[in-house]
Structures are given as C-alpha cells and as structure tokens.
Amino acid sequence: RRYPTVEIRAETFNASTHVPVPSDSAFLKALLFELRFVDDHIFVEHRDTCTRINHSSVYSVRTEGGDLWPVLAFQKSGLIYACLPLVEETLEPRPPLLTVSGLSQGLALLLGIVDYISPSRKNEAEMTAKIGQLRNLLIQACPLGTPLNTNIRSLNSSFDDIQEMPTDENQPAWRSNTYKGKPQVNVCITEKVKCMQYDKRDVVDMWQVYGAVNCKCDIEGSAPNVTLSLNLPTNGPPLQDIVVHHCVTSVDPAMLMSSSAEPLDDSVYNGPYKFPFIPPSDSFNLCYYTSQVPVPPILGCYQLIEEGSQLKITVNLKLHESIKNSFEYCEARIPFFNRGPIAQLEYKVSYGQLDLSREKSLLVWIIGQKFPKSLEVSLTGTVSFGTAGKEHPTDYVCTGNTAYVKLYFRIPDFTLTGCYVDQHSIQIFAPGKPKITASGELISSDYYIWNSKAPAPMLYKTLLD
C-alpha cells in the first residue's frame, strides 16, 4: 500500500533533501538488490563494503531519485516484509534510530502481518488467499498511514462487513469489537532473567530482569476505562526503562524517566505505578520494564579441566534464600562442543538426575521442582569421547575448555523484583462487578555459567550491555 498523505508529509519535512518513493517495481528491484537477493556475486562498494555492516533490519535503499531511508525489511519463511516509515524530522544528518517513532510502529505492523500469514506458510492456496485479503485488513489496521491496530488476526477480512459495522464515535480504533457477558480481567506479570556468571575476580558477573505485564480485559462497552497499579515491596528495586502500550491514556512522567543507563539514586520513582487505559479487545502487553535486582536467583560455579583424553567437570548451584523454592521445571544443560559422542560417563549428583541426550553430546541435569533444604546442589563427573562426526555440535567460540552450563527454569506465582498487581486497586468504570485474576512468573532467558578454568569469550560478556 502507498499513502499519498504520508508522502506529502515526508516532502514537507525534508524539502530539498526529499527522495520520492519510486514505482512499486522499481522499489522492489532496488530492495532485492540491497538485500543481496540479486547480483549477490558482484561486489558493489556502497552495498558490500565492510565499513557498512548492518546491525539491524533498517536499510538505505539506493534508487534513481536518491537513497531511501529508513527502509525496514526482513525475511521470514520465504517472504520479505518491508515498509518505509515516516521520519518526522529532517533527514540530514540522519537521526538516531531510537528517536524515529515510525520504526517501532512499522515493525509492530509488519510483525502483525507475519503473525497473520505465518500459520499458513505450508499451505500455498491458503497463504495466497490470506495475502489477497491483506488490502482490506490494512484499510482497518492502517487507514491513513498510521497503524491503529497491529493485531491483524483480530480484524474482519470481509470489506462488506466493515462498511455495515455500527460506528461509535467514542470507541477507539484499537477496540475491534465489543464484549458481551460477565466482566473479567486477567493480568499476568512475566519476568525473564538473563545472566552471565564467570566465578572470577577480574570479570564482573552480570544479570538483568525484563518484565512484561500482559492483560486480557473482557468488559462491556465501547470505551471502558480501567486503572491498574503495579506495586513493589518495601525496598524493592525500582522499575526502569518503562514502555507503555498506546492504549494508556496518561502516565506520570517521572515513571518514564528512570533509565538503566544511569546509576540509581534516592530520587528514583519506585511506585506505585498507575496505568489508566482503554483496553483493546484482545490480549495485549500493557507495559514492559527492566530492573536491577541485587542478586541473581541461582548462583553457580562451573569447572571443566582436561586431563589427557578425559574431561573432569564440577558444577555447583545455589538457590538464593529470597527465591521461592517451587519450580515448574529446573534443569542445567551442559553441552560439549567440537568433540565426538560421549563414550564413557562417570558421575555423582547430590540431587536430581542426570540424562544423556540422544546424540550423546549434551548432559541434562534435571533438578526438578524443588531444591533441597540446603538450597545447594552439586554434580561431579568425568567424561570421555569417541570419534567426532558431522552430527555433533560445533562452535567457533567455545573451543578447548571454554564452555558453559545453561540453566532453564520457570517459577510460577513469583517475580524476581517482587512486583505485583494489587487486585483491590484495579478500578473499572463499567457496570457489573468484574472477576479479577492476577498472576506472575519468573523464566530464565540466556542464563549462562561459564567455565571458571578457561577464558570466557568477550562476545558473551557484552550480551547484556
């Protein structure tokens, strides 16, 4: 789709530096060239020079009229998804990507289209039909060039039905339909913890918490008002880098000013965090946040030493006493790269059970749903290997004794920050007494414990930066 109103705005913002959008065929040809789908065997300096390495999905596409920027494009399941967001400021010099709000809007719209089309990628006829319906769906999702509803699957594909739908001037665009029935609100706080532990004096361990508050509000009315509050325990770490959904009608500016890029001070906003909003019809993430918690949930030490043809391994894990000792699952995976299949394994575990993967290159230590009373578990063993084959994992980074243990766990009804939803503080300005359900969960994400007897690669040290 092309939006003449958006192109006129772009020309107004950029004046003499404006680059017109070429015809669809010319744009497609230029985009395929930039993405190296055509002429990839030819070296083209402006595209292939090593001084121009893309770290994102944002490209500058060269056309006859000049360079179009920023073109957001990526490939998924054999299809290319692309859009050209409007930059509401001058393009010379180019502004930082983080300041271009159209990029996040365009990405959300493209991901909504991916979510709509992807389930049909194995059925060509069904996918063709869905692509044919996209034009009608985009009229609802993005009528004048500004995305109003990026959940494409929730929209009605019949254009006739759209015209016959009764309109309510108070109903916001993101409420695609109205609910009939008993009011109910479900809120779930999902926190993911990333961690890099080295067990070394000269290398600092790092961890970070990322949270999302998911809501599903089944409430009657075209524009019901809801207010939800997030609370922290006394002396709990404040929420930072808060990003709110566009349905939030107002927010305390101090809430949005707390950034993890700056050191914490006593004046930082620590709640309660109030969010008044008019909920969409479907499930949505009300907000995202980060937090700097004082300790990681599980402290670990991994030692791997090579002695002749054998490897000696020792893994010690300790659950911090402040963490709820009730897991849905908890396991440690110990991969062995650039080696053959495990031919001999002798081990001793203080708790849980140890399994060997089918390809015999991975040890899976199943700790289970609870740590013992001591909150500490250990594994020791010796491993020897057979001849390496093509099916065994290789890694150019993890060579020699450079290796890691990766933890996988989920703790239901618990958050690392202590953040919770006060059900009594949820205000709903709609008839009927709603049923309110609030829950939380903590999930591991990229939780690594590196071998302290070998240097950890610098690549992994910067993953959390």
C-alpha positions as CSV (number, residue, x, y, z in Angstrom):
1,R,0.0,0.0,0.0
2,R,1.0,3.6,-0.7
3,Y,-0.2,6.5,1.3
4,P,-0.1,9.8,-0.6
5,T,-0.8,11.8,2.6
6,V,2.3,10.3,4.2
7,E,4.4,11.0,1.2
8,I,3.2,14.7,1.2
9,R,4.2,14.9,4.9
10,A,7.6,13.4,4.2
11,E,8.2,16.0,1.4
12,T,7.2,18.8,3.8
13,F,9.6,17.6,6.5
14,N,12.6,17.2,4.1
15,A,12.1,19.9,1.5
16,S,15.1,19.8,-0.9
17,T,16.5,16.6,0.5
18,H,13.3,14.7,-0.1
19,V,13.7,11.4,-2.0
20,P,10.4,10.4,-3.8
21,V,9.2,6.8,-3.5
22,P,9.7,5.2,-6.9
23,S,7.2,2.9,-8.6
24,D,6.5,-0.5,-6.9
25,S,8.5,-2.4,-9.5
26,A,11.5,-0.1,-9.2
27,F,11.4,-0.1,-5.4
28,L,11.2,-3.9,-5.3
29,K,14.1,-4.2,-7.7
30,A,16.2,-1.8,-5.6
31,L,15.2,-3.6,-2.3
32,L,16.1,-7.0,-3.6
33,F,19.5,-5.7,-4.7
34,E,20.1,-4.1,-1.3
35,L,19.2,-7.4,0.5
36,R,21.6,-9.3,-1.8
37,F,18.8,-11.4,-3.4
38,V,20.0,-10.3,-6.8
39,D,23.6,-9.7,-8.0
40,D,25.0,-11.1,-4.8
41,H,28.1,-12.4,-6.6
42,I,29.1,-8.9,-7.7
43,F,30.9,-6.6,-5.3
44,V,29.2,-3.3,-5.1
45,E,31.1,-0.8,-2.9
46,H,28.2,1.1,-1.4
47,R,26.4,-2.2,-0.5
48,D,29.2,-4.6,0.2
49,T,32.0,-2.6,1.8
50,C,33.0,-3.9,5.3
51,T,32.7,-0.4,6.7
52,R,28.9,-0.7,6.2
53,I,27.7,-3.6,8.3
54,N,24.1,-3.7,9.2
55,H,23.3,-4.5,12.8
56,S,19.6,-4.1,12.4
57,S,16.8,-4.6,9.8
58,V,16.9,-1.0,8.7
59,Y,18.4,-0.3,5.3
60,S,19.2,2.6,3.0
61,V,17.9,1.6,-0.5
62,R,19.5,3.3,-3.5
63,T,17.0,4.5,-6.1
64,E,17.3,6.8,-9.2
65,G,16.0,9.7,-7.1
66,G,18.4,9.1,-4.2
67,D,18.8,6.9,-1.1
68,L,15.5,5.9,0.6
69,W,16.0,5.7,4.4
70,P,14.9,4.2,6.7
71,V,13.6,1.1,4.9
72,L,12.6,-1.6,7.4
73,A,12.9,-5.0,5.9
74,F,13.4,-8.6,6.9
75,Q,12.8,-12.2,5.6
76,K,10.6,-14.7,7.3
77,S,9.6,-18.1,6.0
78,G,10.4,-17.3,2.4
79,L,8.6,-13.9,2.3
80,I,10.1,-10.4,2.5
81,Y,8.2,-8.0,4.8
82,A,9.1,-4.3,4.2
83,C,7.8,-0.8,4.9
84,L,9.1,2.7,4.7
85,P,8.3,4.6,8.0
86,L,7.9,8.4,8.0
87,V,10.6,10.3,9.8
88,E,9.0,13.4,11.3
89,E,12.2,15.5,11.3
90,T,14.9,16.4,8.8
91,L,17.0,13.5,7.4
92,E,20.2,15.5,7.1
93,P,22.0,14.5,9.3
94,R,20.3,11.1,9.8
95,P,18.7,11.0,13.3
96,P,19.5,8.0,15.7
97,L,17.2,5.0,15.1
98,L,15.8,5.2,18.6
99,T,14.4,8.6,18.0
100,V,12.3,7.5,15.0
101,S,9.0,6.5,16.4
102,G,7.7,5.4,13.0
103,L,10.2,2.5,13.1
104,S,8.6,0.8,16.1
105,Q,5.2,1.4,14.6
106,G,6.2,-0.1,11.3
107,L,7.9,-3.1,12.9
108,A,4.7,-3.7,15.0
109,L,2.6,-3.6,11.9
110,L,4.9,-6.0,10.0
111,L,5.1,-8.4,12.9
112,G,1.3,-8.3,13.0
113,I,1.2,-9.3,9.3
114,V,3.8,-12.1,10.0
115,D,1.6,-13.4,12.8
116,Y,-1.4,-13.4,10.4
117,I,0.3,-15.1,7.4
118,S,2.8,-17.4,9.1
119,P,0.4,-20.2,10.2
120,S,-0.5,-20.8,6.5
121,R,3.1,-20.9,5.1
122,K,2.9,-24.6,4.4
123,N,-0.4,-24.3,2.5
124,E,0.2,-22.3,-0.6
125,A,-3.5,-21.8,-1.5
126,E,-4.4,-20.7,2.0
127,M,-1.5,-18.3,2.1
128,T,-2.4,-16.8,-1.3
129,A,-5.9,-16.2,-0.1
130,K,-4.7,-14.5,3.1
131,I,-2.3,-12.3,1.1
132,G,-5.3,-11.4,-1.1
133,Q,-7.2,-10.3,2.0
134,L,-4.4,-8.1,3.3
135,R,-5.5,-5.0,1.4
136,N,-8.9,-5.0,3.1
137,L,-7.3,-5.7,6.5
138,L,-4.8,-2.8,6.1
139,I,-7.6,-0.4,5.5
140,Q,-8.7,-1.1,9.1
141,A,-5.3,-1.6,10.6
142,C,-3.6,1.4,9.0
143,P,-6.3,3.5,7.2
144,L,-4.3,6.7,6.6
145,G,-0.7,5.5,7.1
146,T,-0.7,5.4,10.9
147,P,-1.0,1.9,12.4
148,L,-4.1,1.9,14.7
149,N,-4.3,-1.9,15.3
150,T,-1.3,-4.1,14.7
151,N,-3.2,-7.3,15.6
152,I,-4.1,-8.2,12.0
153,R,-5.6,-11.6,13.0
154,S,-8.3,-9.9,15.1
155,L,-9.6,-7.9,12.2
156,N,-12.5,-8.8,9.9
157,S,-11.4,-9.8,6.4
158,S,-14.8,-9.0,4.7
159,F,-14.9,-5.4,3.5
160,D,-18.7,-5.6,3.2
161,D,-18.9,-6.3,7.0
162,I,-16.7,-3.4,7.7
163,Q,-19.0,-1.0,5.9
164,E,-22.0,-2.4,7.8
165,M,-20.5,-2.3,11.2
166,P,-22.2,0.2,13.5
167,T,-19.9,3.0,14.4
168,D,-19.5,4.5,17.9
169,E,-17.5,7.8,17.9
170,N,-16.3,7.1,21.4
171,Q,-14.9,3.6,20.5
172,P,-11.1,3.8,20.0
173,A,-9.6,2.2,16.9
174,W,-7.8,-0.5,18.8
175,R,-11.1,-2.0,20.2
176,S,-12.0,-4.0,17.1
177,N,-15.2,-5.4,18.7
178,T,-17.3,-5.1,21.8
179,Y,-17.7,-7.8,24.5
180,K,-20.9,-9.2,25.8
181,G,-21.0,-11.1,29.1
182,K,-19.7,-11.2,32.6
183,P,-16.8,-8.7,33.1
184,Q,-13.4,-10.3,33.9
185,V,-9.8,-9.1,33.9
186,N,-6.7,-11.3,33.7
187,V,-3.3,-9.9,34.4
188,C,0.0,-11.8,34.3
189,I,3.4,-10.4,35.1
190,T,6.1,-12.3,33.2
191,E,9.7,-11.6,34.2
192,K,12.7,-13.0,32.3
193,V,16.1,-13.0,33.9
194,K,19.3,-13.0,31.8
195,C,22.6,-13.8,33.4
196,M,26.3,-14.2,32.7
197,Q,28.3,-15.7,35.6
198,Y,32.1,-16.3,35.4
199,D,33.2,-17.0,39.0
200,K,36.3,-14.9,38.5
201,R,37.8,-12.0,40.4
202,D,38.7,-10.0,37.3
203,V,35.4,-10.4,35.5
204,V,32.1,-9.0,36.8
205,D,29.0,-11.2,36.7
206,M,26.0,-9.6,35.0
207,W,22.3,-10.1,35.2
208,Q,19.2,-8.2,34.1
209,V,15.5,-8.6,34.6
210,Y,13.0,-7.9,31.8
211,G,9.3,-7.7,32.6
212,A,6.1,-7.6,30.7
213,V,2.5,-7.1,32.1
214,N,0.0,-8.9,29.9
215,C,-3.7,-8.1,30.2
216,K,-6.9,-9.5,28.9
217,C,-9.9,-7.3,29.7
218,D,-13.4,-8.7,28.8
219,I,-15.5,-5.7,29.6
220,E,-18.7,-4.4,28.1
221,G,-18.9,-1.0,26.5
222,S,-17.3,0.8,23.5
223,A,-14.6,2.6,25.6
224,P,-14.4,1.2,29.1
225,N,-11.9,2.9,31.4
226,V,-9.6,0.7,33.5
227,T,-6.9,1.7,36.0
228,L,-4.3,-0.8,37.1
229,S,-1.5,-0.4,39.6
230,L,1.8,-2.2,39.9
231,N,3.3,-2.3,43.4
232,L,6.8,-3.1,44.8
233,P,7.6,-4.4,48.2
234,T,9.4,-2.1,50.6
235,N,13.0,-1.5,49.4
236,G,12.2,-3.4,46.2
237,P,14.3,-2.4,43.2
238,P,12.5,0.2,41.1
239,L,11.2,-0.5,37.6
240,Q,13.2,1.2,34.8
241,D,13.0,1.7,31.1
242,I,9.2,1.5,31.2
243,V,7.5,1.4,27.8
244,V,3.7,1.6,27.8
245,H,1.0,0.4,25.3
246,H,-0.6,3.1,23.2
247,C,-4.0,2.5,24.9
248,V,-2.6,4.0,28.1
249,T,-4.3,7.4,28.4
250,S,-1.9,9.2,30.8
251,V,1.1,8.4,32.9
252,D,3.3,10.1,35.5
253,P,6.4,11.4,33.5
254,A,8.6,10.5,36.5
255,M,7.8,6.9,35.8
256,L,9.2,7.0,32.3
257,M,12.4,8.9,33.3
258,S,14.0,6.1,35.2
259,S,16.7,4.6,32.9
260,S,19.0,1.6,33.4
261,A,21.7,3.5,31.5
262,E,22.0,5.9,34.5
263,P,23.1,5.0,38.1
264,L,20.2,4.7,40.6
265,D,19.8,7.5,43.2
266,D,17.4,8.1,46.1
267,S,15.1,10.2,44.0
268,V,14.2,7.4,41.6
269,Y,10.5,6.7,41.1
270,N,9.6,3.4,42.9
271,G,5.8,3.3,42.6
272,P,3.1,2.6,42.8
273,Y,3.0,2.6,39.0
274,K,-0.5,3.6,37.8
275,F,-1.8,2.9,34.3
276,P,-5.2,4.3,33.3
277,F,-6.2,2.8,29.9
278,I,-8.9,1.8,27.5
279,P,-8.2,-1.9,26.8
280,P,-8.1,-3.4,23.4
281,S,-10.5,-6.3,22.7
282,D,-7.7,-8.9,22.7
283,S,-4.8,-9.9,25.0
284,F,-2.1,-7.2,25.0
285,N,1.1,-6.2,26.9
286,L,0.2,-3.2,29.0
287,C,3.9,-2.3,29.6
288,Y,7.5,-3.5,29.5
289,Y,10.2,-2.7,32.0
290,T,13.6,-3.7,33.3
291,S,15.0,-3.8,36.8
292,Q,18.4,-4.0,38.5
293,V,17.9,-6.7,41.2
294,P,20.7,-7.1,43.7
295,V,21.4,-10.8,43.2
296,P,20.6,-13.5,40.5
297,P,18.2,-16.2,41.6
298,I,20.7,-19.1,41.2
299,L,24.4,-18.7,41.8
300,G,26.6,-21.1,40.0
301,C,30.2,-22.3,39.6
302,Y,31.3,-24.5,36.7
303,Q,34.8,-26.0,36.4
304,L,35.9,-28.1,33.4
305,I,39.5,-29.4,33.3
306,E,41.0,-31.5,30.5
307,E,43.2,-34.4,31.7
308,G,44.5,-36.5,28.9
309,S,41.6,-38.0,27.0
310,Q,39.1,-37.2,29.8
311,L,37.3,-34.1,31.0
312,K,36.7,-33.5,34.7
313,I,33.6,-31.4,35.4
314,T,32.2,-29.9,38.6
315,V,29.0,-27.9,38.8
316,N,27.7,-26.2,42.0
317,L,24.4,-24.4,42.1
318,K,22.8,-22.5,45.0
319,L,19.3,-21.1,45.1
320,H,19.3,-17.7,46.8
321,E,17.3,-17.8,50.0
322,S,15.0,-15.0,48.9
323,I,13.7,-17.0,45.9
324,K,10.6,-19.1,46.1
325,N,11.7,-22.8,46.1
326,S,8.9,-24.1,43.9
327,F,9.7,-24.6,40.2
328,E,7.6,-25.8,37.3
329,Y,10.9,-27.1,35.9
330,C,14.6,-26.5,36.6
331,E,17.4,-28.1,34.7
332,A,21.0,-27.4,33.7
333,R,22.3,-28.3,30.3
334,I,26.0,-29.0,29.8
335,P,27.0,-29.1,26.1
336,F,30.3,-30.4,24.7
337,F,31.3,-28.7,21.5
338,N,33.8,-29.8,18.9
339,R,34.1,-33.3,20.3
340,G,32.8,-36.7,19.4
341,P,29.9,-38.5,21.1
342,I,30.3,-39.2,24.9
343,A,31.6,-42.7,25.1
344,Q,32.1,-43.0,28.8
345,L,30.4,-41.1,31.7
346,E,31.0,-41.4,35.4
347,Y,29.2,-39.0,37.7
348,K,27.8,-38.2,41.0
349,V,24.9,-35.9,41.7
350,S,23.8,-34.7,45.2
351,Y,20.3,-34.1,44.0
352,G,18.1,-34.7,40.9
353,Q,19.0,-36.9,38.0
354,L,21.4,-36.7,35.0
355,D,20.4,-37.7,31.5
356,L,22.5,-38.1,28.3
357,S,20.9,-36.7,25.1
358,R,20.2,-38.9,22.2
359,E,23.1,-37.6,20.1
360,K,25.4,-38.1,23.1
361,S,26.8,-34.5,23.1
362,L,24.7,-33.0,25.9
363,L,24.3,-33.7,29.6
364,V,20.9,-32.7,31.0
365,W,20.8,-32.4,34.8
366,I,17.2,-32.4,35.9
367,I,17.0,-30.7,39.3
368,G,13.2,-30.9,39.3
369,Q,10.6,-28.8,41.1
370,K,12.5,-28.1,44.3
371,F,16.0,-27.5,45.7
372,P,16.9,-29.5,48.8
373,K,16.7,-27.8,52.3
374,S,20.3,-26.7,52.0
375,L,19.4,-24.9,48.7
376,E,22.6,-26.3,47.2
377,V,23.1,-29.0,44.6
378,S,26.3,-30.3,43.0
379,L,27.5,-32.5,40.1
380,T,30.9,-34.1,39.6
381,G,32.0,-36.4,36.9
382,T,34.5,-37.5,34.2
383,V,33.6,-37.7,30.5
384,S,35.5,-39.3,27.6
385,F,34.6,-39.1,23.9
386,G,34.6,-41.1,20.8
387,T,35.3,-40.0,17.2
388,A,33.6,-36.8,16.1
389,G,31.0,-37.0,13.3
390,K,29.1,-34.3,11.3
391,E,26.0,-34.6,13.5
392,H,27.9,-33.4,16.7
393,P,27.7,-29.8,17.7
394,T,30.5,-27.4,16.8
395,D,31.1,-23.9,18.0
396,Y,33.8,-21.4,16.8
397,V,33.6,-19.5,20.1
398,C,33.5,-22.4,22.6
399,T,36.8,-24.1,21.8
400,G,39.1,-26.0,24.1
401,N,38.0,-25.6,27.7
402,T,35.9,-22.5,27.0
403,A,32.4,-23.9,27.8
404,Y,29.3,-23.1,29.7
405,V,26.3,-24.5,31.6
406,K,23.0,-23.1,30.6
407,L,20.1,-23.1,33.1
408,Y,16.4,-23.4,32.2
409,F,13.7,-22.8,34.8
410,R,10.3,-21.4,35.5
411,I,8.9,-20.3,38.9
412,P,5.1,-19.8,38.8
413,D,3.4,-17.2,41.0
414,F,6.7,-15.4,41.7
415,T,8.6,-12.3,40.4
416,L,12.2,-11.5,41.0
417,T,11.5,-7.8,41.5
418,G,8.6,-8.6,43.9
419,C,6.4,-6.6,41.5
420,Y,2.7,-7.5,41.9
421,V,-0.7,-6.3,40.9
422,D,-2.9,-5.1,43.8
423,Q,-6.3,-6.6,42.8
424,H,-8.1,-4.1,45.1
425,S,-6.5,-1.2,43.3
426,I,-7.9,-2.2,39.9
427,Q,-10.6,0.3,39.0
428,I,-13.1,-0.4,36.2
429,F,-15.6,2.2,35.3
430,A,-18.2,-0.2,33.8
431,P,-21.3,-1.9,35.0
432,G,-21.1,-5.2,37.0
433,K,-18.5,-6.5,39.4
434,P,-15.7,-8.0,37.4
435,K,-13.8,-11.2,38.2
436,I,-10.1,-10.3,38.6
437,T,-7.2,-12.8,38.2
438,A,-3.6,-11.8,38.8
439,S,-0.5,-14.0,38.5
440,G,3.2,-13.8,37.9
441,E,6.1,-15.9,36.7
442,L,9.9,-15.9,36.5
443,I,11.5,-17.5,33.5
444,S,15.2,-18.0,32.7
445,S,16.5,-16.5,29.4
446,D,20.1,-16.8,28.3
447,Y,21.2,-17.9,31.8
448,Y,24.9,-18.9,31.4
449,I,27.5,-20.1,33.8
450,W,31.0,-20.1,32.2
451,N,33.8,-22.4,33.0
452,S,36.0,-20.6,35.5
453,K,39.1,-22.6,34.4
454,A,39.1,-21.0,31.0
455,P,38.7,-17.5,29.5
456,A,35.1,-16.6,28.7
457,P,34.8,-15.1,25.2
458,M,34.3,-11.3,25.0
459,L,31.4,-11.8,22.7
460,Y,29.3,-13.1,25.5
461,K,30.4,-10.5,28.0
462,T,28.7,-7.8,26.1
463,L,25.3,-9.6,25.5
464,L,23.6,-7.8,28.3
465,D,25.2,-4.3,27.6
